[in-house]
């Protein structure tokens, strides 16, 4: 269920895999996405199971309505509290200083970015797909954090399972457009065609912002049967990354 979990200075990071939930094919098992066609009751149960496994209450998790943009929001609780699937509308990064409130990001090939400054008591979760990485969602998240007292040199950054540069094939013109904004994202597939490495681009952006404590998951979602991949399966579930202050 929880493929990776770690703590740094009172900040907690976790990434799920696809197992341990109740969703049926093609969303089996731990689909956490509420807008992919899965049964809403199954998603609600999965979110409760995942939260419980992390020692969290399901209603203490903030979910975004992700749109591949570059907007970040500061939150102190779920949007629309009391609804079955609370969310923050139309943003791709959320930031909080509220301890015990977990921020969640949904992915199925995009790069989930979890950030924390344990000293300042600020955490953020960001959804970095190719469009969002190019638009600057990660810098937007860091700016929102620094506005709340975080310092880039203290920020701990962890990126989760995502499609790798060897598998994310794109047209040559698209690769050129992406690389013009972020050269580190320029890549080639394992079969020799143009590709984009979003995670490499994210880490390059973080480095320039002064965030040096970084680590990334070795998992490529397209290659891993234990993870959801939109590029591989099209109709599929969503993984989640969680970050919170203890």
N, C-alpha and C positions, 0 to 999 in steps of 0.2 A: 504493500500500500504506500508506505513512505519510502521512496527509493533512496533518499539522502536527507540527513538531518544533522545539523551541527549548531553549536552555540559559540559566540565570541563576545566576551565581556558583558554578558547580560542580554545580548541580542541573539535571537533564534532564527534560523533559516531552515526551510524544508522544501523538498521537491517530491511530488508523487510519481509513481509509475501507474500502470493501468489496472493493477490487480487489487482484489479485496473489496470490491463493491458489488452492487446488485443489478447493474444495467445489463440488458440483453444485447445480443448481436444486432448491429455492428458496433455498439458502444461499449462492449464488454471490457472490463467490469466496472472500473472506478471512473466513470465519466463525471467530471465536475462542471462541465459546461452546460448552461441553461438555455442556450440558443442554437443547438445543433440538431434538434429533432428528437431528442431522447424524451422519455416519459418524465414529466416534472416531478412526480413522486420519487422516482428512482434517483434523480439528481439530488433532491432534498435529502434522501437517505444517505447517498454517497457523501454529501458535504458534512452531514452529521458524523458519519463514520470516520472521515478523514480528520475532522476537528477533534473528535474524541481521542484518536490515536496520537494527537499532538498535545493532548492535555488542555484543549481549548473548548469553549462553548461555541456552538455553531452560529449563534447570533452575535458573537464577538468577532466575526470575520467580515471584512469589507470586500465586496466584489465590484469590479468595473464593468461597464458596457464599453468594450474596447473597439476603437474605430480606426486604428492604424494612423493616428495623428500624433501631434506633439504637445498636447495639453496635459498639464499636471494639476491635481487638486489636493488641497490640504483637507483632511477629514478628521473628525473626532468620534465617528460612529457610522454604522451602515446607512446608506441612503435608503429612504422609505422603510424605516424600522417597522417591524411587525408583518411585513410581506414575506411570502415563502422564500423568495430568492432576492434579498436586498442587494442593491448595486449602486454604484456611482455612475451617473450617466455621461457617456460620450467623452471619456478621457482615457489616456493610456499610461498614466502614472498617478499614483496616490501616495500621500505623505502624511505621517502622523507623529505626534509627540505623546500620544496617549498610551500608557503602559497597559499591556494585556490585550490591546486591540490588534488583531492580526490583519495584515494587508495581503490580498491574494491577487495573483496574475494568472490568467489562463493561456495555455499554448498548445499547439500540436504541430510544431516545426519552428515557430518564431522563438526568439530568445527571451526567456524570462530573466529579468534583472532584479535582484534583491540587494538593497543598500541599507547600511546602518552606521550611524555614529553613536556608539554606546555612551560616550562621554557627554555629548549634548542631549542624548535621549531622543534621537530622531531616526525614523526608519522610512523607507520608501520601497514600493514595488512598481516595476515598469514593464510594459509590453513592447518589445523591440522586434517587430518584423522588418522586412526590407524597407517599406515606405517610412515606418516610424524611425528607424535608425537614420535614414537619409534626412528626414525632417528635423531630427534633433530631440527625440523624446528623452534620451539619456541625459544630455545637458540640461533639459528642462527639469528633470527630476532632481538633479544635483543642485540646480539653482533654487528650487523650492526648499530643499533641505537646508542650504546655507542661509536662506531667509529666516529659518527657524533656529539658527545658531550652530548648525553643523559646520565642520571644517573639512575640506576635501582630503587633507592628509590623514584625517582620523577615520574617514569613511571606509568601511569594510564592504566589498562588493563580491557577490557570488552570482554566477550565471548558471542556469540549469540546462537540462537536456534540450537540444535544438538540432535542426538539420545542419549538417556540416557542409563546409565548402566543397568537399568532394562529391556531394550528392545534390546540391541545390543548383541545378542547371537553369540557365536563363539565356535569352538571346544576347548576342554579342553587344548590340547597341545598349541594352539594359545594363549589362555589366559595366560598360564604359560610363554610362550616366551615374551609376552608383559610385564607381571608383573616382569620378571627378569630384565627388563630395567627400568620400572616405576611401583613400587609396588602399588601406589595409583590408578592405572587403573584397578586393580583386582576387579571384580564385579560378581554379580549373577543376572540372570533375575528374573522377578517377578514370573516366573513359575519354578524356581529352577535349571536352567541350567547355564553353564559357560557363562560369558559375560565380556565385556571390557567397562570401562567408560573413554572414551577419554578425556572428559572435565575435569574430576577429575585429570587425568594425566597431562593435560596442566596446571592446577592451581598449582599442586604440583611442576612442573618444574619452574613456575614463582616465587613461594615462595622461592625456593632454589636460584634463581637468584637475589633475593632481591627486587622483585616487590611485594609490599604489598597492594597497592590500586587496588583491583580486585573485579569484580562482574560478575556473569553469569546469562544468561537468564534462567528462570524456564521452558521454553518450550522444550518438547521433540518432535522432528520433526515426529517421527514415530507415536506418539499418537495424533498429532494435525492435524486436517483437514484443518487448515489455513496455513499450511506450506508444502513444497515439501519434500518427503522422498523417497530416492532411495530404501531403504530396504523394504519399504511398497509397492511401486508401480512400481519399476524398470524403466519403461519409464515415465519420469516426468521432470519437470522444475528445475530451480536452483534459490535459494534465493541469496541475496547479503548482505554483510556487508560493510559499507563505513566509512572511517575515513579521516579527513582533518583538517587543521589548518585555523581558521578564520582570 
